[in-house]
Amino acid sequence: MSQHHSDEAHDRHFFDTFMLVLGALFGLTVIIYFTANALAESNLDIQNIEETKAQAELQARLAPVGRVATAGQPAAEPAAPVMVAMAPAAKAAAPAKIDGAKVYQTACFACHGTGAAGAPKMGDKAAWAARIKQGNDVLRKHALEGYTGKAGVMPAKGGRMDLPDADIVAALEHMVAQSK
Ligand code: HEC
């Protein structure tokens, strides 16, 4: 009987300890759960703040450099950092200088280098003097639109319709400079 009683007390004690440990574990779980939640939330806040900052910076970078002033509404000054950021970009975007000599070689040389088809040769000052006297506008027009004279036919753009006007003009200027 006493043995039985002692066993019961032992069981009871074990059960109490077990429940205590279980309760402690449960409490710990709850604490960890809330701590983790709180941490995650504060992290999210930081992320949100950073994202908003990044977005604002992006917007500033994308903002137009110039603004149009309309009557009664003065142009808003673009933010200073935008100007700084745009300065090197604007420089990089400047069109590369066209190499007139190169265009001449590829598009004009066939006739103007050899005198083929009656073309005035580059460097032939006598052949060019009267043509240069006509003025740049006429030369430009004849180079771009073509022209038929006493010597022969100058095709529009020397036949290179694929080239932009600026390339042809650069070649013309090169040719004229070499023929003065
Ligand atoms: C297929 C041959 C040919 C090619 C290619 C050619 N030209 Fe000519 N060009 C001529 C001929 C021929 C004349 C002379 C026409 C005349 O005065 O009778 C001439 C004349 C000119 C003149 C003088 C126009 C004037 O008013 O006196 C200019 C400027 C000129 N060419 C520019 C160019 C340029 C720039 C190129 C290259 C992009 C070029 N040509 C390519 C044949 C050519």
Residues whose N, C-alpha, C, O or C-beta is under 5 A from the ligand:
A	BS01	HEC	A107 C108 A110 C111 A116 A117 G118 A119 P120 R131 V138 L139 H142 A143 Y147 T148 G149 K150 A151 G152 V153 M154 P155 K157 G158 I168 A171 L172
